[in-house]
Amino acid sequence: MNIKAMPIKTRDFVSYSEILFSILAGVTGVAGSYAVAGYTRQFIVAPIDALVVRLTPGLIVAFVIQNVGEQGHLLHIALSFTIAIGVLAGTAIVGLLVARRFGQPSAGVLLAATLAWGVTTAITTEPTLALGAAGPVAVFTAVGTAPFSSAEHDQSRRSALISGASALTFIGVSIGLGRLVTTGGPASDERGEIDEEVSTLMQEAESKSLDIEGDIPSLVSTFDEFYNVDIAQFDPDLSAKGWSLTVTGEVGTDITVAFDELTDMPTERRFVTLRCVGESLNGHKLDNAVWTGTPIKPLLEEADPEGECRCAMLRAEDDYFVQFPIEALEDGFLAWGMNGQALPQSHGHPVRVLIPGHWGETNVKWLDEIELLDEEMDGYWEQRGWHGTGPVNTVAKLWSESMLGNGKIEVAGHAYAGTRGVDVVEVSVDGGDTWQDAELSEPLPGEDVWRQWRFEFEPQDSQMVVVRAIDGDGTVQAEEQSDSFPSGATGWVSKTVNMMDASSS
């Protein structure tokens, strides 16, 4: 008996060759969607990723944030890609089974293509772009319906190899096309010259930066340096011309403000620092920029809040939402510029909100609605077990240690305490037994801004360096260590520093 000549099937239902071609159809279908939509919310993976994020239990989210960190997003995006490939592969399998069952290859191919188009349209709501996924599914379903007899086993293997190579080629081309579609975006198109006031503020920040030997950020973070955290992988792609903000809920009159109307309001430039609630105690998700925008208070007054307006829900284009006590919005700021340029897409283009002294995650990007409420409601992260929008924890970061030419060791970093400000940074080189004041950078204008610090000491073989900040109210940074979940990391930052490590920094 010639075993190789026998058709091999899985559970007498789907053959291995059908599985192979359906997988190729699924992979190339996803690649085809990327080719026409790019890495945008019209890409078939994007809505799936948003659904995965929404359905992931809060405890799992907290575990990933604390134990995997910023690479955790790779887990949900990988799962989303797998689901997208599986969905499109499933449409190809249906087509292949119909073709085999009824002996009608063309009917099977048409069915697979139609299903792939319909499913992609349902997921992305983009009928035209859905053709990018349907086309490759049709092609590989057609190849899979080609009859191979037992005598043509070698030919079928060659066909599988050629199909695999063709799929890889198609994926490579699709990646190139998708990158072209993704490149740019509204923010980059709308950038111009940095205005004089922002330029002056940035020069002031440069002049107040400390002369630090180690490699730490200056007092203004660039676009590339500024940390970025979102609930999903795919950012909204909004134009300033099509954007508007609605103030609704417990108001006398709903108001809607277009971008041009917003930018015609009194304009301010502010230094504002943002810190991530999910970062580790000595993490690097802490940055500062010059933001251009307008105060939020006049808009709230124009809406004429009714009754006992206790709080507001801020909603974003990406379905993110955060609740604030109404008082917190009094000093809030609607920002459309960052470091003298239009907001980058990843930082909330065209408009985001900045609420002084609150965790970075609460400063909603892609803002499109403010709903005034007469009772409290949980925001996005509160629904997942995190503790509200409260003020940031005071922290002094120890980001650098260097051996200086005079034989001393320099340690340095940034300190931040929200609107309380930082008055003093203290350093201990004996594990916390004694403390000395570090050198601080001169304060920048504004109430919600970080400061740099540096400290030199005579080295020994190995020393435990501990750093803590004292805020503007005279309160010393909390010593007790806690994880970021649920209220942000606390504790004194410490690091063992020796001459060998410092000399190699």
Secondary structure, DSSP 8 states (H G I E B T S, - for coil): --GGGS--EETTTEEHHHHHHHHHHHHHHHHHHHHHH-SSTTSTHHHHHHHHHHHS-HHHHHHHHHHTGGGGHHHHHHHHHHHHHHHHHHHHHHHHHHHHHHT-HHHHHHHHHHHHHHHHHHHHS-TTTTHHHHHHHHHHHHHHHS---GGGHHHHHHHHHHHHHHHHHHHHHHHHHHHHHHS--HHHHT-----HHHHHHHHHHHHHS---SS----SS--TTTS----SSSS-----TTT-EEEEEESBSS-EEEEHHHHHTS--EEEEEEEE-TTS-TT-S-EEEEEEEEEESHHHHHHH-B-S---EEEEEETTS-EEEEEGGGGGG-EEEEEETTEE--GGGTTT-EEE-TTB-GGGS-SSEEEEEEESS----TTGGGT--TT-B---EE---EEEE-TTS-EEEEEEEE-GGG-EEEEEEESSSSSS-EE-EE----SSSS--EEEEEEE---SEEEEEEEEEETTS-B---S-B-STTT--BS-EEEEEEHHHHHH-
